[in-house]
Amino acid sequence: MKPKFLSIAACMLLMSTFISGNSRAQGLKLPAASSKQVITQDLGISEITLSYARPNVKGRKIFGGLEPYGTVWRTGANSATTLTFSGDVIINGKTIPAGTYGLFTIPDKSEWTIILNKNSKQWGAYEYNEADDVLRFQVKPEQTKNKVETFTISFPEVTATEAKLAIAWENTAVSFPIQVNQDAEIMASIEEAMKGDKKPYLAAAQYYLNNDKDLDKALAWADEAVKANPALPYPYYWKAQIQLKKGDKAGAKATATLGKEAAEKAKSDEYIRLNSQIIEKAK
């Protein structure tokens, strides 16, 4: 570590200690200059937790100014931004084990470097050590249509297997996908659950339908879900979906009709509408 970095880090620590002590002594309450945000995002059967601080532009030039090009950045303010994965994920083709990582970046005009570092507990990037990197890759920055005053990290697009992480500030944005491959684990859990007393017929049928699995097995499970709860409208809807995907329009129409009748008795506008859509598609 370079001496000047030690000096900066020491000064920041002393300042933080002084302010904290002063605040306690006087009962002082002040808003943080950079607000903290914690986001928990589901991804498949696991979770991603993002924790970061959000500085504002405040009329300053950010990239190439406040945050110099070609320099490792904490990707926010205060403590390093962190990402916690409850299960293994895949980023840029590499499997990242479950755990907590520091998210650092190196902004540049035409290319950003995204970094995951195993040292997640550090102030800023003063103690950043490249030897602790678990992943580095490059992405292309884009110009935002509107100015982003408050630094923002978000998950704007999420599916069962992929979450897009987007970083935006001032007039610059970058993004990259975080993926999971959990099919084998999910299939094993379905198989195990089916051995129990309370079999998850409908949930298993939905997974098989949505992931192009054995539709005959999915239909058999949907049948069991309907038999178990004949007054509920939604098992009929999912059974009809499976029949429609199998090409059985007549069967889908008959099932959806029963589902619509059940929905009308239950006064469920949502499933009146959904079952009606199946009936229309099955004509």
C-alpha positions in Angstrom: 0.0 0.0 0.0 1.3 3.4 -0.9 2.1 5.8 2.0 -0.3 8.5 0.7 -3.1 5.9 0.7 -2.3 5.1 4.3 -2.4 8.8 5.2 -5.8 9.3 3.5 -7.3 6.2 5.2 -5.9 7.3 8.6 -7.4 10.8 8.1 -10.8 9.4 7.1 -10.8 7.1 10.2 -9.9 9.9 12.5 -12.5 12.2 11.0 -15.2 9.4 11.3 -14.2 8.8 14.9 -14.3 12.5 15.7 -17.7 13.1 14.1 -19.2 9.9 15.7 -17.9 10.9 19.1 -19.0 14.5 18.8 -22.5 13.3 17.7 -22.8 11.0 20.7 -21.7 13.7 23.1 -24.1 16.3 21.9 -27.0 14.0 20.7 -26.5 15.5 17.2 -28.7 14.0 14.4 -27.7 14.8 10.9 -28.7 13.3 7.5 -25.9 11.3 5.8 -24.3 13.2 2.9 -24.7 10.0 0.9 -27.8 8.0 1.7 -27.5 4.2 2.2 -29.6 1.7 0.3 -29.9 -2.0 0.8 -31.8 -4.1 -1.9 -32.6 -7.8 -1.7 -33.5 -9.3 -5.1 -34.7 -12.8 -5.6 -32.9 -14.7 -8.3 -34.3 -18.2 -8.9 -34.3 -20.0 -5.6 -31.6 -17.7 -4.2 -31.1 -14.0 -3.3 -28.8 -11.2 -4.1 -28.3 -8.5 -1.4 -26.8 -5.2 -2.6 -25.6 -2.6 0.0 -24.2 0.8 -1.1 -24.2 4.5 -0.4 -25.7 7.0 -2.9 -23.8 10.3 -3.5 -25.3 13.1 -5.6 -23.8 15.0 -8.5 -24.3 18.4 -6.9 -23.2 20.2 -10.1 -19.9 18.5 -10.2 -18.3 16.7 -13.2 -18.3 13.1 -12.1 -16.5 10.7 -14.5 -13.2 12.1 -15.6 -13.5 14.6 -12.7 -14.5 13.7 -9.2 -14.0 10.0 -10.2 -10.9 10.0 -12.4 -10.7 7.7 -15.4 -8.5 4.6 -15.0 -8.7 4.6 -11.2 -10.3 1.9 -9.0 -13.6 3.3 -7.5 -15.6 2.0 -4.6 -18.7 2.3 -6.9 -20.6 4.6 -4.5 -19.6 6.4 -1.4 -18.4 5.6 2.1 -17.7 1.9 2.6 -17.2 -0.3 -0.4 -20.3 -1.4 -2.2 -21.1 -5.1 -1.5 -23.0 -7.9 -3.2 -24.0 -10.9 -1.2 -25.1 -14.1 -3.0 -27.0 -16.7 -1.0 -26.2 -19.3 -3.7 -23.7 -19.7 -6.5 -24.1 -17.3 -9.4 -22.5 -17.0 -12.9 -21.0 -13.6 -13.9 -19.3 -13.2 -17.3 -19.1 -17.0 -17.7 -17.4 -17.6 -14.3 -19.1 -19.3 -11.4 -18.9 -17.2 -8.2 -19.5 -19.1 -5.0 -22.1 -17.9 -2.5 -20.7 -15.2 -0.2 -20.2 -11.4 0.1 -18.0 -9.5 -2.2 -16.9 -5.9 -2.7 -18.1 -4.4 -6.0 -15.4 -2.1 -7.4 -15.2 -0.5 -10.9 -12.6 1.3 -13.0 -14.5 3.9 -15.1 -13.1 5.0 -18.4 -14.4 6.8 -21.5 -14.9 3.8 -23.7 -14.8 0.9 -21.3 -15.4 0.1 -17.6 -13.8 -2.7 -15.7 -16.1 -4.5 -13.3 -14.4 -6.1 -10.3 -15.6 -8.5 -7.6 -13.1 -8.5 -4.7 -13.2 -10.9 -1.7 -12.4 -8.1 0.7 -15.9 -6.7 1.3 -15.2 -4.9 4.5 -13.2 -1.8 3.7 -13.7 2.0 3.6 -13.7 3.2 0.0 -11.0 1.7 -2.1 -8.0 2.8 0.0 -7.2 -0.8 1.0 -8.2 -2.3 -2.3 -5.8 -5.1 -3.4 -5.9 -6.6 -6.9 -4.6 -9.9 -5.5 -8.0 -10.3 -3.7 -10.0 -10.0 -7.0 -12.2 -13.0 -7.8 -13.4 -11.6 -11.1 -12.5 -8.8 -13.5 -14.2 -8.1 -16.9 -15.0 -5.2 -19.2 -18.3 -3.6 -20.2 -19.2 -0.7 -22.5 -20.7 2.4 -20.9 -23.7 4.1 -22.4 -25.1 7.7 -22.3 -28.3 8.0 -20.3 -31.2 9.9 -21.9 -31.6 12.0 -18.7 -29.2 13.1 -16.0 -29.1 10.8 -13.0 -28.5 13.1 -10.0 -28.3 10.4 -7.3 -26.0 7.5 -7.9 -28.1 4.4 -8.5 -27.6 0.7 -8.7 -30.6 -1.4 -9.6 -32.0 -4.7 -11.0 -34.2 -3.4 -13.8 -34.7 -6.8 -15.5 -35.1 -10.1 -13.7 -36.1 -13.5 -14.9 -36.0 -16.9 -13.1 -32.4 -17.4 -14.3 -30.9 -13.9 -14.8 -30.9 -10.5 -13.1 -29.5 -7.5 -14.8 -27.4 -5.2 -12.5 -27.4 -1.6 -13.8 -25.2 1.2 -12.5 -26.1 4.8 -13.4 -24.8 8.3 -12.4 -24.6 11.7 -14.1 -25.0 10.8 -17.8 -23.3 7.4 -17.8 -24.7 3.9 -17.3 -23.2 0.4 -17.4 -24.8 -3.0 -16.8 -24.1 -6.7 -16.7 -26.1 -9.9 -16.1 -25.9 -12.1 -13.0 -27.1 -15.6 -13.9 -28.0 -18.9 -12.1 -28.2 -22.5 -13.2 -30.4 -24.1 -10.6 -32.4 -26.6 -12.7 -30.7 -29.7 -11.3 -31.2 -28.5 -7.8 -34.8 -27.6 -8.4 -35.6 -30.9 -10.1 -34.0 -32.8 -7.2 -36.1 -30.8 -4.7 -39.3 -31.6 -6.6 -38.5 -35.3 -6.7 -37.8 -35.3 -3.0 -40.9 -33.2 -2.2 -43.1 -35.7 -4.1 -42.0 -38.4 -1.6 -43.7 -36.5 1.2 -47.2 -36.5 2.5 -48.0 -33.0 1.2 -47.1 -33.2 -2.5 -46.6 -29.8 -4.3 -48.6 -30.9 -7.3 -49.4 -27.4 -8.7 -46.0 -25.8 -8.0 -44.3 -28.8 -9.7 -46.7 -28.7 -12.7 -46.0 -24.9 -13.1 -42.2 -25.5 -13.1 -42.5 -28.2 -15.7 -44.8 -26.1 -17.8 -42.6 -23.0 -17.7 -39.3 -24.9 -18.2 -40.3 -27.2 -21.1 -40.2 -30.4 -19.0 -42.4 -33.5 -19.3 -45.8 -32.1 -20.0 -47.6 -35.5 -19.5 -46.2 -35.5 -15.9 -47.1 -31.9 -15.5 -50.7 -32.6 -16.6 -51.0 -35.5 -14.2 -49.9 -33.3 -11.3 -52.3 -30.5 -12.4 -55.1 -33.0 -12.4 -54.2 -33.9 -8.8 -54.2 -30.2 -7.9 -57.7 -29.8 -9.3 -59.0 -32.8 -7.6 -57.6 -31.7 -4.2 -59.3 -28.2 -4.5 -62.2 -28.3 -7.0 -63.6 -25.0 -5.8 -60.4 -23.1 -6.5 -60.2 -21.4 -10.0 -56.4 -21.3 -10.4 -55.6 -25.0 -10.6 -58.0 -25.2 -13.6 -56.2 -22.3 -15.3 -52.8 -24.0 -15.0 -54.1 -27.3 -16.1 -55.6 -25.6 -19.2 -52.3 -23.9 -19.9 -50.6 -27.3 -20.0 -53.3 -28.8 -22.2 -53.0 -25.8 -24.6 -49.2 -26.3 -24.8 -49.7 -30.0 -25.5 -52.0 -29.0 -28.4 -55.2 -30.2 -26.8 -57.4 -27.1 -27.5 -60.7 -29.0 -26.7 -59.4 -30.2 -23.4 -58.0 -26.7 -22.5 -61.3 -25.1 -23.4 -63.3 -27.5 -21.2 -60.9 -27.1 -18.3 -60.8 -23.3 -18.5 -64.6 -23.2 -18.7 -64.7 -25.1 -15.4 -62.1 -22.7 -14.0 -64.2 -19.7 -15.1 -67.3 -21.1 -13.4 -65.3 -21.6 -10.2 -63.9 -18.1 -10.5 -67.4 -16.6 -10.8 -68.5 -18.5 -7.7 -65.4 -17.3 -5.8 -65.9 -13.7 -7.3 -62.3 -13.8 -8.5 -62.2 -11.2 -11.3 -58.5 -12.1 -12.1 -59.3 -15.8 -12.8 -62.5 -15.0 -14.6 -60.3 -13.0 -17.0 -57.4 -15.5 -17.2 -59.6 -18.5 -17.8 -61.6 -16.5 -20.4 -58.3 -15.8 -22.2 -57.6 -19.6 -22.4 -61.1 -20.2 -23.7 -60.5 -17.6 -26.4 -57.1 -19.1 -27.4 -58.6 -22.6 -27.6 -61.2 -21.6 -30.2 
